[in-house]
Amino acid sequence: MGYHTVDELEHFSFKGADILEIREYREQLIFELGYVTILPENSCNRDVRDMGTNQLTLKLFQVKDLEIVLEGYRIFDADGNLKEKYEDEIIDKKDFPATYEALKGSGIYELTKEGEVYKFYLDTEERTYLLTVTAEGNSQEWERFMNKQPGY
């Protein structure tokens, strides 16, 4: 990869990024992402504007804990009366590989970090997931910068 940063998560915007792949390797959780925004504050960004990249590898290392929640939802009728209610569902660890596969092609709605806790809010065509990871650090790798198109 052409560019590499460590612990600069706040110098990227992952909103709207596509998930190409999620995988675990030893004590790492690795995300292959499409269309990430590289902010002007990034140590590798020589421009003074938002730039993009079509593919970025985000690695969370020394992963201590990982939880995936399929978020619940409610269905109301036209009068605002509750028709159906679905509770949050915690995904069993044995089902993580199948969940990673199901999340291919979905998007990141938001990614937050507080201390060592990373929260990925993910949107699929039909449902939303919350992926919470406790990890000691992160790194990002990408090959090239691209001009950011207005509206993206």
C-alpha positions in Angstrom: 0.0 0.0 0.0 1.2 3.5 -0.7 0.1 5.3 2.5 0.0 4.1 6.1 -1.2 5.8 9.3 -1.5 4.6 12.8 -4.0 5.8 15.4 -5.4 8.5 13.1 -9.0 7.3 13.0 -10.3 10.8 13.7 -8.6 12.1 10.5 -10.9 10.0 8.3 -14.6 10.1 7.7 -16.1 6.6 7.3 -19.7 7.8 6.8 -21.0 6.2 3.7 -18.0 3.9 3.2 -18.8 0.5 1.6 -17.8 -2.7 3.4 -16.0 -4.9 1.0 -14.9 -7.5 3.5 -14.5 -8.0 7.3 -12.2 -10.7 8.6 -10.4 -11.7 11.8 -6.7 -12.5 11.8 -5.0 -13.4 15.1 -5.9 -10.5 17.4 -6.9 -8.2 14.6 -10.2 -7.2 13.1 -9.6 -6.1 9.5 -12.0 -4.1 7.3 -11.6 -3.6 3.6 -13.6 -0.5 2.8 -14.5 1.4 -0.3 -14.9 5.2 -0.6 -13.5 6.6 2.6 -12.9 10.3 3.0 -9.5 11.4 4.1 -9.7 14.6 6.0 -7.3 17.6 5.6 -5.8 16.9 9.1 -4.5 13.5 8.0 -0.8 13.3 8.2 -0.6 11.9 4.6 -3.0 14.4 3.1 -1.0 17.2 1.4 -4.1 19.0 0.2 -6.1 21.4 2.4 -9.4 19.7 1.5 -11.3 16.5 1.8 -9.8 13.8 -0.4 -11.1 10.2 -1.0 -9.8 6.8 -1.7 -11.6 4.0 -3.4 -10.1 1.3 -1.1 -8.8 1.4 2.4 -7.7 -1.2 4.9 -8.7 -0.5 8.5 -7.1 -2.7 11.1 -8.0 -2.8 14.7 -5.3 -4.6 16.6 -5.0 -6.2 20.0 -8.8 -6.9 19.9 -10.0 -7.7 23.4 -13.7 -7.9 22.9 -16.1 -7.9 20.0 -19.9 -7.8 20.0 -22.3 -7.7 17.1 -26.0 -6.7 17.6 -28.7 -6.9 15.0 -30.7 -3.9 16.0 -34.4 -4.2 16.7 -37.2 -2.1 15.2 -40.8 -1.3 15.4 -43.6 -1.3 12.8 -46.5 1.2 13.2 -49.7 1.5 11.2 -50.8 4.8 9.6 -52.4 5.9 12.8 -49.2 5.5 14.8 -50.3 2.3 16.6 -47.6 -0.2 17.2 -48.2 -3.3 15.0 -45.0 -5.3 15.5 -41.9 -5.0 17.7 -38.5 -6.8 17.2 -35.9 -6.7 20.0 -32.2 -6.3 19.5 -30.5 -9.6 18.9 -26.9 -10.3 20.0 -25.1 -12.4 17.4 -23.4 -15.5 18.8 -19.6 -15.6 18.2 -19.9 -18.8 16.2 -22.1 -16.9 13.7 -19.6 -14.1 13.2 -18.1 -15.5 10.0 -21.6 -15.7 8.4 -22.4 -12.2 9.7 -19.2 -10.8 8.1 -20.2 -12.4 4.8 -23.8 -10.9 5.1 -22.4 -7.5 5.8 -20.4 -7.4 2.5 -21.9 -4.6 0.4 -23.4 -2.8 3.3 -22.4 0.7 4.4 -21.1 2.5 7.5 -23.6 5.0 8.8 -21.2 6.1 11.6 -18.0 5.1 13.2 -17.1 6.4 16.7 -14.2 5.9 19.1 -14.1 6.5 22.8 -11.0 5.3 24.5 -10.4 1.8 23.3 -14.1 1.2 22.3 -14.9 1.5 18.6 -18.6 1.5 17.5 -19.5 0.8 13.9 -23.1 1.6 13.0 -23.8 -0.5 9.8 -26.7 -0.4 7.4 -27.7 -3.2 5.1 -30.6 -3.1 2.7 -33.0 -4.3 5.3 -31.5 -4.1 8.8 -29.0 -2.2 10.9 -26.2 -3.6 13.0 -24.0 -2.3 15.8 -20.6 -3.7 15.9 -18.7 -2.8 19.1 -15.0 -3.6 19.3 -12.5 -3.0 22.2 -9.0 -2.8 20.8 -5.7 -1.2 21.7 -5.1 0.7 18.4 -5.8 1.1 14.7 -4.0 1.6 11.4 -5.1 2.6 7.9 -3.5 1.7 4.6 -4.5 2.9 1.1 -2.9 3.1 -2.3 -3.9 6.5 -3.7 -5.8 9.7 -3.1 -8.8 10.6 -5.3 -10.5 13.9 -5.8 -13.7 14.0 -3.7 -16.8 14.4 -5.8 -19.3 17.0 -4.5 -22.1 15.3 -2.6 -20.1 12.2 -1.7 
